[in-house]
Each structure stands twice: as C-alpha cells, then as structure tokens.
Amino acid sequence: MDTIRLAQLLFPDVTETPEQVEARYPARQLPEGAKVTRMAPSPTGFMHLGNLFGAVVDERLAHQSGGIFYLRIEDTDKKREVEGGVQLILDTFRKFGLPFDEGATIDGDNGDYGPYRQSKRAAIYHIFVKQLVERGYAYPCFCTEEELAEMRAEQEKNKENFGYYGKYAKYRDCPLEEIERRIAAGESYVIRFRSMGSIENKIKHTDLVKGTLELTENDQDIVLLKSDGIPTYHFAHIVDDHLMGTTHVVRGEEWLATLPVHLQLFDVMGWKRPKYVHTAQLMKMDGGSKRKLSKRKDPELALSYYYEMGIPVPAVIEYIMTLLNSNFEEWRRANPDQSINDFPFSPKKMSVSGSLFDMEKLSDVCKQVISRMSAEEVYGYVSDWAAQYDPEFAALFTRDPEMTKKFLAIGRGGKKPRKDIEIWSTVKQYMDFMFDELFQPDYSGMPERVSTEDAKAILNEYADIFDPADEMTVWFDKVKQLAAEHGFAPETKLYKKNPEDYKGPVGDISMVLRVAVCGRTNAPDLYSVMQLLGTEKIRERLARCAQAL
C-alpha cells in the first residue's frame, strides 16, 4: 500500500504539516510542578453535578500548583448541541466561582492555545489524521450502517466481543485501487485507526485515584474522523490535550473502559501521556441500597437545582470537597475560618469506590458555611437569589438594607454562631415577622403555665414599660420585675429550687413576649429583634396578641 498516495487522496487540501502546527503551540512556561488541567464539557444544555465534581478537582490541581485551569468546549457532536449551550456552561461555572485562566468565552477565546472550541479545530485534526494515514496507522472504511449491524449480529451469535477488529475489520487492507474507485463513486466513508493491539496483551497504567491498573490492550479500529470530517471524542481530545499542554486529565471512572484506546493513541502519536485522574461515581442511598445519581430520578443531579433552591454556592463546593478528600472535614474543624483554598487537596485522598451524595449532610454543611459568613455576605447572596426567584420578597428584604443586615447579624460570629439559615429560600420564613406584609402570628405557643388572664396583663403592662433605649440588662430587669409582679420567679434558679412557690420561671414571661412580637416560639435574640422593630411596632403587636387571646 502506498500510504503517502492514500493520504494525498483522502486529504488533498491539507498542506500544513504536524511540525508547523506544533510550532504554533509551544510548551508552556510554568513553574516546576505546575499542573495544566481543563474542563471540557459539551454544550448539550444540561450541566450536572458530575461536571462540577470534576471541575473542582481540575481547579484545585491547577491553582494549588501555580498552573493553568482552562475551558475547552467539545462541540463536535452537533446533534446533541443545543442553542445557548455554551452560555449555560459559562454562566454555571461563573455562579459556582470556578475561575478559568483561559479558554472559550461567549465572544471567542481568551488565551494563546486556542481555538478552544473543537468545532473550530477541524483543520488541525485533519493534519494529524493525514500523518497517521501516511504512517500506515489509519485508513478509510466504507461500511454502511447495515453492514455494521450484520457484523454486530454475527458477533453476538458467536458470543464474540463487539466492535471493528481483526477479521471484522473489513476495509483494513482494502487495495488502493478499490479505495480510489469507491471515493470516485461518491461513497461515504470514515477514517479508522489501525490498531496494532491484541486482547491477549495486558498493559499497566497508574491512575492517580485508582492506583496501578492492569488493562486489556485495545484491538479496536476505532473511528478517528466521521463521514462529515468531524473527529470523534477519542481522537480530538488526544490532539487537543497534547497541543494545549494538558498535564492532568480529570474525568469520571466510566471512561476507564476506553482508557487503553487513549493511551494507545498517545503512544502512536509519539506524545507524552498526561496523568489521568478517574473520579468515582456519585451515588445515593435508595431503599437501603446504593445507586448512581440519575438525571430522570434525582433533581439534585442538575446544577441548576442548587441555585434555584437557594443552596449556597460556597456550601456546595465545601460539601463536594468532603466527598473528594477524606481528610477535609478534619481540616475544617481545625481551621473553621480559613479559606477552602488553603486546604491541601490531594488526589491520593480521593475515594476509589463511589462517593455517597447525601442531601441531609449537604444541609448540615450549608448551616455551617452560612454561620461563618458576615451579615453583609448573607445580605448579598439573599438579595441576588431573591431578585431572580422571589422578587416580592426581594423588594421587602432590600427595602431597608441597614435594618435587614442588623437582623442578619443577630447571633452571628463568636465561637457558637446561630445556624438558623440552611438555604437562601428559607430566609423569607426565617425573618417574615420583621415585615408587616409577611407577619402571620401563631399564638398557640403561649406557655402552658401562663393563664390567658396573666398573658393579657403582661402584654398590656409591658407595652407601657418598653423602651428601645434600654441596655440589655435594664431590658431584662424589667422582664424580671414583671415576672415577680405576676407570681413568676424572677430568676430561673429560684424556680428550680422552690417550684411550688411560683407559677413558673421568668422564661415563661419572655416567651409570652416572644410569641406576641415574633408570632412564634423560635426566633433570634428577642432583645435585638425588639430594638430593630421599634416602640410603635412593638406596642402594636403586643396589643394585637392581647386582643387575640
């Protein structure tokens, strides 16, 4: 076979050489040990948790080492691409705070190693496929869909491996004259890789998560270029990762099955293999057993779910880190106020088996993360979320920013901050009593030891003595005085010592006021709340409650 003649026949318009392409992509000048990673999603209109899971690994490996984290859009499958898919990818990673150093943007490219969209790199792939044809590692295949179906049926009948290999590689040794005749006749064809592998051979590979693997060598003549000239993922990402200087490829363990193909392609091309990081699948408990997260069954798989529900982005990232590195939670307990970026992330601490995704655990992480935020930060997050998903509440929440921030600051900070807020969508319920428009009191929580007659008297009398200028000690002294006047112990310890001498402890009086002012038994520090609401509103609510009892 005259492979040079065949290559010219298949690629008559390709004049540039691989060496010329390589010259346009010089080796990156980075510090020793710096890693180059990429996020390479397809614009299918669905961004899922697995994308974020891998992206966090990519970002940490790159930025922790002083390297580069870039975005490449793998848009060679036009049938699956949706309008606005690239914008969705960019918006999603922006919302989750993952900063790309270079790569695709909505308007084009940012960086010197583009184009960063595979659809704009067709000419590059053809140059390298032409070289493989010249070297005898690629050839045209004219199999029709019907022929491939017949081949598969025969393999199934004979209980053989499926695929295009060995005796089933019909056009592997097709004579040049026949190839010329078929092309002249306008027959459709793909370009296949000529594998020199055998399933009788084993290869060893060290994955940064899975450790040393023994894999069956690839013997499949996979498709490199489809009939429309567009490359398959298998070939395109090999070329791109080489030219863009990718040092570490992070992807799900479902790609392990095709790893021998990719290693073989790197070797045939004469290129240095990147290091592979195959992440474990995300699992969940369902009826006592584990299963993979499902797009159809589990709304939490979609990344849109998290910002629609108001689940804090920092909490999602923090929870993912607990899944990625087994020592993260211990580090966080020892370093509660440090940035997550200070955590020494390592692939060696990643789970080899499936990572169990637990929404209850995520909720706990949310509470912890929000409790460490300043009132200003919480205000910003809630304002942004409510503006998009609850505009009516947004108008109330931002009507008096200073009042809202002071409310959010109640119980915040210190060694044991309050953990009332779980997600942004619950803030409305958490602070509804601060707005007359949302205030719907439930007076059923009045203490059992306080009679209706006593409750009314307490509410009416307190209205006359409340003064927002009082310091907290003065404020509570008035509550204790009111308790004593109505037969309640002014000190809790007095009630515990001689309960028969009192109707109840001073806490019962505080609860009467809390239920009247907040409309519920559970609310932040009552003194702080009353300071914010002011005299007129406090007296109005005390009177409203007394009338309702």
Solvent accessible surface area in square Angstrom, and as a share of the most:
residue,aa,sasa,rsa
1,M,122,0.55
2,D,72,0.37
3,T,33,0.19
4,I,107,0.54
5,R,116,0.42
6,L,3,0.02
7,A,0,0.00
8,Q,93,0.41
9,L,57,0.28
10,L,15,0.08
11,F,15,0.06
12,P,77,0.48
13,D,131,0.68
14,V,22,0.13
15,T,122,0.71
16,E,59,0.26
17,T,56,0.32
18,P,20,0.13
19,E,118,0.53
20,Q,98,0.43
21,V,0,0.00
22,E,58,0.26
23,A,79,0.61
24,R,117,0.43
25,Y,19,0.07
26,P,82,0.52
27,A,83,0.64
28,R,41,0.15
29,Q,165,0.73
30,L,61,0.30
31,P,86,0.54
32,E,181,0.81
33,G,55,0.53
34,A,15,0.11
35,K,54,0.23
36,V,2,0.01
37,T,0,0.00
38,R,13,0.05
39,M,16,0.07
40,A,19,0.15
41,P,8,0.05
42,S,40,0.26
43,P,3,0.02
44,T,35,0.20
45,G,35,0.34
46,F,53,0.22
47,M,11,0.05
48,H,61,0.27
49,L,1,0.00
50,G,29,0.28
51,N,23,0.12
52,L,0,0.00
53,F,7,0.03
54,G,11,0.10
55,A,0,0.00
56,V,3,0.02
57,V,0,0.00
58,D,1,0.01
59,E,15,0.07
60,R,15,0.05
61,L,7,0.04
62,A,0,0.00
63,H,54,0.24
64,Q,80,0.36
65,S,30,0.19
66,G,44,0.42
67,G,8,0.08
68,I,33,0.17
69,F,0,0.00
70,Y,0,0.00
71,L,1,0.00
72,R,0,0.00
73,I,0,0.00
74,E,15,0.07
75,D,7,0.04
76,T,16,0.09
77,D,56,0.29
78,K,113,0.48
79,K,197,0.83
80,R,138,0.50
81,E,59,0.27
82,V,65,0.37
83,E,180,0.81
84,G,46,0.44
85,G,2,0.02
86,V,22,0.13
87,Q,72,0.32
88,L,55,0.27
89,I,2,0.01
90,L,35,0.17
91,D,40,0.21
92,T,1,0.00
93,F,2,0.01
94,R,159,0.58
95,K,68,0.29
96,F,4,0.01
97,G,54,0.52
98,L,13,0.07
99,P,76,0.48
100,F,51,0.21
101,D,62,0.32
102,E,19,0.09
103,G,2,0.01
104,A,5,0.04
105,T,48,0.28
106,I,87,0.44
107,D,138,0.71
108,G,25,0.24
109,D,66,0.34
110,N,79,0.40
111,G,39,0.37
112,D,129,0.67
113,Y,21,0.08
114,G,20,0.19
115,P,39,0.25
116,Y,0,0.00
117,R,29,0.10
118,Q,3,0.01
119,S,38,0.24
120,K,135,0.57
121,R,1,0.00
122,A,30,0.24
123,A,73,0.56
124,I,10,0.05
125,Y,0,0.00
126,H,44,0.20
127,I,9,0.05
128,F,2,0.01
129,V,0,0.00
130,K,25,0.11
131,Q,43,0.19
132,L,0,0.00
133,V,0,0.00
134,E,58,0.26
135,R,109,0.40
136,G,16,0.16
137,Y,52,0.20
138,A,2,0.02
139,Y,4,0.01
140,P,0,0.00
141,C,2,0.01
142,F,7,0.03
143,C,26,0.16
144,T,69,0.40
145,E,135,0.61
146,E,119,0.54
147,E,48,0.22
148,L,48,0.24
149,A,60,0.47
150,E,119,0.53
151,M,29,0.13
152,R,129,0.47
153,A,59,0.46
154,E,81,0.37
155,Q,0,0.00
156,E,114,0.51
157,K,169,0.71
158,N,68,0.35
159,K,189,0.80
160,E,57,0.26
161,N,82,0.42
162,F,85,0.35
163,G,21,0.20
164,Y,8,0.03
165,Y,32,0.12
166,G,46,0.45
167,K,152,0.64
168,Y,18,0.07
169,A,9,0.07
170,K,118,0.50
171,Y,10,0.04
172,R,51,0.19
173,D,113,0.59
174,C,8,0.05
175,P,74,0.47
176,L,14,0.07
177,E,116,0.52
178,E,48,0.21
179,I,2,0.01
180,E,48,0.22
181,R,140,0.51
182,R,44,0.16
183,I,43,0.22
184,A,92,0.71
185,A,75,0.58
186,G,62,0.60
187,E,62,0.28
188,S,80,0.51
189,Y,56,0.21
190,V,31,0.18
191,I,6,0.03
192,R,20,0.07
193,F,0,0.00
194,R,41,0.15
195,S,3,0.02
196,M,129,0.58
197,G,14,0.14
198,S,38,0.24
199,I,76,0.39
200,E,147,0.66
201,N,72,0.37
202,K,121,0.51
203,I,41,0.21
204,K,146,0.62
205,H,17,0.08
206,T,84,0.49
207,D,2,0.01
208,L,55,0.28
209,V,14,0.08
210,K,34,0.14
211,G,28,0.27
212,T,95,0.55
213,L,36,0.18
214,E,111,0.50
215,L,29,0.14
216,T,55,0.32
217,E,39,0.17
218,N,10,0.05
219,D,21,0.11
220,Q,42,0.19
221,D,0,0.00
222,I,24,0.12
223,V,32,0.19
224,L,0,0.00
225,L,4,0.02
226,K,70,0.29
227,S,71,0.46
228,D,103,0.53
229,G,17,0.17
230,I,37,0.19
231,P,2,0.01
232,T,22,0.13
233,Y,51,0.19
234,H,43,0.19
235,F,0,0.00
236,A,0,0.00
237,H,0,0.00
238,I,0,0.00
239,V,0,0.00
240,D,0,0.00
241,D,2,0.01
242,H,51,0.23
243,L,4,0.02
244,M,0,0.00
245,G,28,0.27
246,T,12,0.07
247,T,49,0.28
248,H,12,0.05
249,V,0,0.00
250,V,10,0.06
251,R,17,0.06
252,G,19,0.18
253,E,39,0.17
254,E,107,0.48
255,W,81,0.28
256,L,40,0.20
257,A,91,0.70
258,T,37,0.21
259,L,0,0.00
260,P,12,0.07
261,V,12,0.07
262,H,0,0.00
263,L,1,0.01
264,Q,24,0.11
265,L,0,0.00
266,F,2,0.01
267,D,75,0.39
268,V,21,0.12
269,M,16,0.07
270,G,65,0.63
271,W,29,0.10
272,K,185,0.78
273,R,87,0.32
274,P,9,0.06
275,K,110,0.47
276,Y,0,0.00
277,V,0,0.00
278,H,0,0.00
279,T,7,0.04
280,A,5,0.04
281,Q,48,0.21
282,L,18,0.09
283,M,34,0.15
284,K,44,0.19
285,M,95,0.42
286,D,64,0.33
287,G,85,0.82
288,G,70,0.67
289,S,66,0.43
290,K,113,0.48
291,R,54,0.20
292,K,116,0.49
293,L,17,0.08
294,S,29,0.19
295,K,138,0.58
296,R,197,0.72
297,K,108,0.46
298,D,5,0.02
299,P,85,0.54
300,E,12,0.05
301,L,20,0.10
302,A,19,0.15
303,L,0,0.00
304,S,41,0.26
305,Y,47,0.18
306,Y,1,0.00
307,Y,32,0.12
308,E,87,0.39
309,M,79,0.35
310,G,1,0.01
311,I,9,0.05
312,P,0,0.00
313,V,29,0.17
314,P,42,0.26
315,A,0,0.00
316,V,3,0.02
317,I,22,0.11
318,E,13,0.06
319,Y,4,0.01
320,I,1,0.01
321,M,2,0.01
322,T,20,0.11
323,L,29,0.15
324,L,1,0.01
325,N,1,0.00
326,S,94,0.61
327,N,45,0.23
328,F,1,0.01
329,E,65,0.29
330,E,114,0.51
331,W,37,0.13
332,R,25,0.09
333,R,175,0.64
334,A,77,0.60
335,N,34,0.18
336,P,66,0.41
337,D,129,0.67
338,Q,79,0.35
339,S,57,0.37
340,I,34,0.17
341,N,88,0.45
342,D,79,0.41
343,F,1,0.00
344,P,83,0.52
345,F,8,0.03
346,S,30,0.20
347,P,19,0.12
348,K,183,0.77
349,K,96,0.41
350,M,13,0.06
351,S,39,0.25
352,V,87,0.50
353,S,79,0.51
354,G,25,0.24
355,S,8,0.05
356,L,66,0.33
357,F,9,0.04
358,D,60,0.31
359,M,60,0.27
360,E,136,0.61
361,K,68,0.29
362,L,3,0.01
363,S,28,0.18
364,D,78,0.40
365,V,15,0.09
366,C,1,0.01
367,K,65,0.28
368,Q,86,0.38
369,V,11,0.06
370,I,2,0.01
371,S,6,0.04
372,R,79,0.29
373,M,15,0.06
374,S,53,0.34
375,A,16,0.13
376,E,105,0.47
377,E,89,0.40
378,V,0,0.00
379,Y,27,0.10
380,G,31,0.29
381,Y,79,0.30
382,V,0,0.00
383,S,19,0.12
384,D,105,0.54
385,W,32,0.11
386,A,0,0.00
387,A,65,0.50
388,Q,116,0.52
389,Y,72,0.28
390,D,28,0.15
391,P,87,0.55
392,E,142,0.64
393,F,1,0.01
394,A,12,0.09
395,A,65,0.51
396,L,23,0.11
397,F,0,0.00
398,T,52,0.30
399,R,140,0.51
400,D,67,0.35
401,P,53,0.33
402,E,106,0.47
403,M,34,0.15
404,T,0,0.00
405,K,38,0.16
406,K,120,0.51
407,F,1,0.00
408,L,3,0.02
409,A,47,0.37
410,I,18,0.09
411,G,38,0.36
412,R,55,0.20
413,G,43,0.41
414,G,73,0.70
415,K,202,0.86
416,K,188,0.80
417,P,22,0.14
418,R,84,0.31
419,K,80,0.34
420,D,50,0.26
421,I,7,0.04
422,E,52,0.23
423,I,23,0.12
424,W,11,0.04
425,S,40,0.26
426,T,46,0.27
427,V,0,0.00
428,K,70,0.30
429,Q,127,0.57
430,Y,31,0.12
431,M,0,0.00
432,D,32,0.17
433,F,2,0.01
434,M,8,0.03
435,F,3,0.01
436,D,74,0.38
437,E,103,0.46
438,L,40,0.20
439,F,13,0.05
440,Q,164,0.73
441,P,32,0.20
442,D,84,0.43
443,Y,38,0.14
444,S,98,0.63
445,G,27,0.26
446,M,32,0.14
447,P,19,0.12
448,E,179,0.80
449,R,124,0.45
450,V,12,0.07
451,S,57,0.37
452,T,76,0.44
453,E,140,0.63
454,D,18,0.10
455,A,2,0.02
456,K,73,0.31
457,A,31,0.24
458,I,0,0.00
459,L,1,0.00
460,N,84,0.43
461,E,65,0.29
462,Y,1,0.00
463,A,19,0.14
464,D,116,0.60
465,I,62,0.31
466,F,6,0.03
467,D,57,0.30
468,P,46,0.29
469,A,87,0.67
470,D,20,0.10
471,E,120,0.54
472,M,93,0.42
473,T,100,0.58
474,V,66,0.38
475,W,21,0.07
476,F,72,0.30
477,D,77,0.40
478,K,47,0.20
479,V,0,0.00
480,K,42,0.18
481,Q,109,0.49
482,L,4,0.02
483,A,0,0.00
484,A,55,0.42
485,E,107,0.48
486,H,28,0.13
487,G,32,0.31
488,F,1,0.01
489,A,0,0.00
490,P,35,0.22
491,E,64,0.29
492,T,63,0.37
493,K,146,0.62
494,L,63,0.31
495,Y,41,0.16
496,K,154,0.65
497,K,156,0.66
498,N,52,0.26
499,P,62,0.39
500,E,135,0.60
501,D,93,0.48
502,Y,66,0.25
503,K,101,0.43
504,G,0,0.00
505,P,16,0.10
506,V,7,0.04
507,G,36,0.35
508,D,9,0.05
509,I,0,0.00
510,S,23,0.15
511,M,57,0.25
512,V,0,0.00
513,L,0,0.00
514,R,43,0.16
515,V,0,0.00
516,A,0,0.00
517,V,0,0.00
518,C,2,0.01
519,G,5,0.05
520,R,57,0.21
521,T,65,0.38
522,N,106,0.54
523,A,9,0.07
524,P,1,0.00
525,D,55,0.28
526,L,5,0.03
527,Y,30,0.11
528,S,31,0.20
529,V,0,0.00
530,M,0,0.00
531,Q,60,0.27
532,L,45,0.22
533,L,18,0.09
534,G,20,0.19
535,T,38,0.22
536,E,145,0.65
537,K,50,0.21
538,I,0,0.00
539,R,105,0.38
540,E,93,0.42
541,R,4,0.01
542,L,1,0.00
543,A,57,0.44
544,R,113,0.41
545,C,0,0.00
546,A,10,0.08
547,Q,160,0.71
548,A,64,0.50
549,L,55,0.27
